[in-house]
Amino acid sequence: MFTGIVEEIGEVTAVEPSGDGVRVTVRGPKSVSDAAHGDSISVSGVCLTVVGQGPDWFTADVMKQTLDMSTLAGVAPGRAVNLERATAAHGRLGGHIVQGHIDGTGEVLEVRPGAQWQVLRISVPAALAPLVVDKGSIAVDGVSLTVSDASPAGPGDGWFEVSLIPETLAATTLGARTAGDRVNLETDILARHVQRLLAFSTEGGSR
């Protein structure tokens, strides 16, 4: 489990085919400072398992399903990624509960600069739109953010906005995002549970 508080910006240094997936090598000195084989590290919101490591890097396998669901599809050396180690049980929950299980991707539709911050408007697939609420939590590329506005209910894809403070712009890859970029989305786990429960409570929803 993660909290969506990015610890460092890492860099993909190598990508090798591995069956129908890939094995990636990521440079992240802080992330591997106390890592061990089998540990989990969030890479731009995707929970990956350490299978090899060195003084300032680690390798992880990315299976086809993850490639299909996330922006790691087509990943190449040189890509900057947000990194976060799994949270310790005694640690502070600075963001919100983030599993590292991507629900899908969205597209940056607009970047509006402010005096000290930026507002990003991001598209959200129709299936995920009901899970995104104003003032609710969402993880974008592994960054815990508060939704500052959301599209009204209706058919088709929706959108939401997040306001990024200077610290977020400097400490994560979101500061470099421009219109047209794809980003990983993970909706709030509590919202997903409620949606599932409601699906079974409606007429004909039970088995």
Backbone torsions as a table, in degrees:
resi	resn	phi	psi	omega
1	MET	NA	149.0	-179.1
2	PHE	-129.0	174.1	179.5
3	THR	-116.7	-6.4	-179.5
4	GLY	80.6	14.2	175.4
5	ILE	-100.2	103.2	-174.9
6	VAL	-66.4	134.0	-177.7
7	GLU	-94.2	-29.6	178.7
8	GLU	-165.5	159.3	172.0
9	ILE	-95.2	119.5	179.2
10	GLY	-102.8	-176.3	-179.6
11	GLU	-140.2	132.1	173.1
12	VAL	-71.2	124.3	-177.0
13	THR	-109.0	-18.1	179.4
14	ALA	-157.2	147.0	176.1
15	VAL	-137.6	122.9	-179.2
16	GLU	-124.3	138.3	175.8
17	PRO	-60.1	142.8	178.3
18	SER	-146.4	90.5	-174.3
19	GLY	64.5	-127.7	176.9
20	ASP	-94.9	11.3	176.6
21	GLY	-122.1	-157.2	178.2
22	VAL	-139.7	159.4	170.5
23	ARG	-112.9	123.3	-177.2
24	VAL	-109.7	146.8	171.7
25	THR	-113.7	130.4	-175.3
26	VAL	-126.0	131.7	174.3
27	ARG	-86.4	124.7	-179.8
28	GLY	-161.6	82.4	-174.2
29	PRO	-54.2	-44.5	-178.0
30	LYS	-68.8	-38.8	-176.4
31	SER	-65.2	-31.3	-178.1
32	VAL	-99.3	3.5	-175.9
33	SER	-61.1	-30.5	177.2
34	ASP	-133.5	23.4	-177.0
35	ALA	-80.9	154.3	176.1
36	ALA	-134.6	161.9	177.8
37	HIS	-54.9	129.2	179.6
38	GLY	94.7	-8.0	177.9
39	ASP	-70.2	158.7	178.9
40	SER	-102.3	136.8	174.8
41	ILE	-133.5	132.2	176.5
42	SER	-82.4	123.8	178.5
43	VAL	-113.3	101.9	-174.2
44	SER	49.9	41.3	175.5
45	GLY	93.6	-7.6	-179.3
46	VAL	-99.8	121.7	179.3
47	CYS	-73.5	116.7	178.8
48	LEU	-121.1	153.6	-176.9
49	THR	-104.6	129.3	179.7
50	VAL	-68.6	122.3	176.8
51	VAL	-114.7	-9.8	176.6
52	GLY	-164.3	155.6	-177.6
53	GLN	-159.7	161.3	174.9
54	GLY	-136.0	-164.8	-176.3
55	PRO	-60.3	-33.8	-177.5
56	ASP	-138.8	21.2	-177.9
57	TRP	-146.8	163.1	172.8
58	PHE	-146.1	158.3	175.6
59	THR	-117.3	151.3	-179.6
60	ALA	-150.8	149.4	177.2
61	ASP	-92.8	137.3	178.4
62	VAL	-118.8	113.4	-176.5
63	MET	-79.7	166.4	-174.3
64	LYS	-58.1	-41.5	-178.6
65	GLN	-59.7	-40.5	178.7
66	THR	-66.6	-40.6	177.1
67	LEU	-61.6	-40.4	-179.1
68	ASP	-67.3	-29.7	-173.2
69	MET	-94.7	-14.1	-168.8
70	SER	-131.8	175.7	178.8
71	THR	-79.0	2.7	174.5
72	LEU	-73.1	-11.3	172.6
73	ALA	-61.2	126.1	-179.9
74	GLY	77.4	13.3	179.9
75	VAL	-59.9	142.1	-177.1
76	ALA	-138.6	158.3	177.1
77	PRO	-55.0	141.2	-180.0
78	GLY	102.9	-14.6	-179.3
79	ARG	-72.2	132.2	174.8
80	ALA	-81.3	138.3	-177.4
81	VAL	-136.7	148.7	174.5
82	ASN	-81.3	134.8	-178.4
83	LEU	-122.7	138.2	175.1
84	GLU	-147.8	129.8	174.0
85	ARG	-75.4	155.3	177.0
86	ALA	-58.5	142.0	-177.2
87	THR	-73.5	142.9	176.4
88	ALA	-78.7	149.6	-177.2
89	ALA	-60.7	-27.3	-179.1
90	HIS	-97.3	7.0	-176.7
91	GLY	-82.8	172.9	178.3
92	ARG	-84.0	139.7	176.1
93	LEU	-91.3	79.5	-173.6
94	GLY	-72.3	-27.7	179.1
95	GLY	-108.2	-109.5	172.7
96	HIS	-145.4	174.6	-178.0
97	ILE	-69.3	115.2	-179.7
98	VAL	-121.4	126.6	-176.7
99	GLN	-90.2	-22.0	-173.7
100	GLY	81.5	18.0	178.0
101	HIS	-107.8	100.0	-173.6
102	ILE	-67.5	133.2	176.4
103	ASP	-85.4	-24.1	-177.5
104	GLY	163.1	-167.3	-179.8
105	THR	-124.0	158.1	174.3
106	GLY	-129.0	170.1	179.4
107	GLU	-116.0	134.4	174.4
108	VAL	-68.8	116.4	-178.0
109	LEU	-90.6	-31.8	-175.1
110	GLU	-158.9	143.2	172.8
111	VAL	-122.7	117.1	-178.9
112	ARG	-112.1	112.1	-179.6
113	PRO	-76.8	145.3	174.0
114	GLY	-119.9	-173.7	-178.7
115	ALA	-62.9	-40.8	-178.1
116	GLN	-132.9	8.7	-176.2
117	TRP	-151.3	176.6	174.7
118	GLN	-132.0	145.1	174.4
119	VAL	-108.7	126.4	176.1
120	LEU	-107.3	128.1	169.9
121	ARG	-102.1	126.5	-172.4
122	ILE	-127.4	135.1	176.9
123	SER	-72.0	152.2	178.0
124	VAL	-135.7	130.8	179.9
125	PRO	-56.6	149.7	-176.5
126	ALA	-54.2	-37.7	-177.5
127	ALA	-67.1	-25.5	-177.8
128	LEU	-97.7	-18.1	-174.6
129	ALA	-53.4	-40.8	-179.7
130	PRO	-64.4	-16.4	-177.0
131	LEU	-90.9	-2.8	-177.4
132	VAL	-109.4	117.4	-176.2
133	VAL	-126.4	150.0	177.0
134	ASP	-58.1	131.8	-177.8
135	LYS	72.0	6.3	175.4
136	GLY	-86.5	177.3	-178.9
137	SER	-100.9	145.9	174.1
138	ILE	-150.9	148.6	175.8
139	ALA	-105.7	124.2	178.2
140	VAL	-116.3	115.5	-174.0
141	ASP	52.0	36.1	176.3
142	GLY	84.5	3.2	-178.5
143	VAL	-99.0	124.4	177.0
144	SER	-71.5	121.0	-177.4
145	LEU	-135.0	158.3	175.5
146	THR	-102.9	129.1	178.9
147	VAL	-68.3	124.4	-179.5
148	SER	-99.2	-13.2	175.1
149	ASP	-166.7	154.3	-179.6
150	ALA	-147.6	150.7	-179.5
151	SER	-66.5	151.3	178.1
152	PRO	-67.3	159.9	179.0
153	ALA	-62.4	141.4	179.8
154	GLY	170.6	171.5	-179.1
155	PRO	-71.4	158.8	176.3
156	GLY	83.2	-178.6	-179.6
157	ASP	-65.9	152.4	177.8
158	GLY	-118.4	-163.6	177.5
159	TRP	-150.9	162.6	172.2
160	PHE	-145.4	163.3	177.9
161	GLU	-123.7	148.1	173.8
162	VAL	-132.1	143.9	178.9
163	SER	-105.8	123.7	-173.9
164	LEU	-103.8	121.7	178.0
165	ILE	-78.0	164.9	-178.7
166	PRO	-53.6	-38.8	-179.9
167	GLU	-61.6	-43.0	179.1
168	THR	-66.1	-40.5	179.3
169	LEU	-62.5	-36.8	-176.8
170	ALA	-84.5	-33.2	-170.3
171	ALA	-95.9	-4.7	-178.9
172	THR	-133.9	171.2	178.8
173	THR	-75.2	-9.5	-177.5
174	LEU	-65.5	-23.1	178.3
175	GLY	-65.4	-19.5	-178.7
176	ALA	-102.5	3.2	-176.8
177	ARG	-73.2	140.7	177.1
178	THR	-129.4	165.9	179.5
179	ALA	-56.0	132.9	-179.2
180	GLY	102.1	-16.8	178.7
181	ASP	-70.1	145.4	174.1
182	ARG	-94.7	143.4	179.8
183	VAL	-134.6	151.6	177.1
184	ASN	-80.1	140.1	-180.0
185	LEU	-123.2	133.1	169.4
186	GLU	-129.8	116.6	-179.5
187	THR	-78.6	169.8	-177.5
188	ASP	-66.0	127.3	-178.8
189	ILE	-59.5	-34.7	179.1
190	LEU	-65.0	-40.3	178.8
191	ALA	-64.6	-37.0	179.9
192	ARG	-67.1	-38.9	178.2
193	HIS	-65.7	-42.4	179.2
194	VAL	-62.5	-43.4	179.2
195	GLN	-60.2	-41.5	-179.8
196	ARG	-66.9	-43.6	179.1
197	LEU	-62.2	-42.5	179.5
198	LEU	-64.4	-35.2	179.3
199	ALA	-62.4	-33.8	179.8
200	PHE	-84.2	-19.0	-177.7
201	SER	-88.7	-16.6	177.9
202	THR	-76.1	158.6	-177.6
203	GLU	-59.5	127.7	-179.2
204	GLY	83.8	-0.7	-177.7
205	GLY	-84.0	-19.0	-179.4
206	SER	-90.2	160.9	-178.4
207	ARG	-103.3	NA	NA
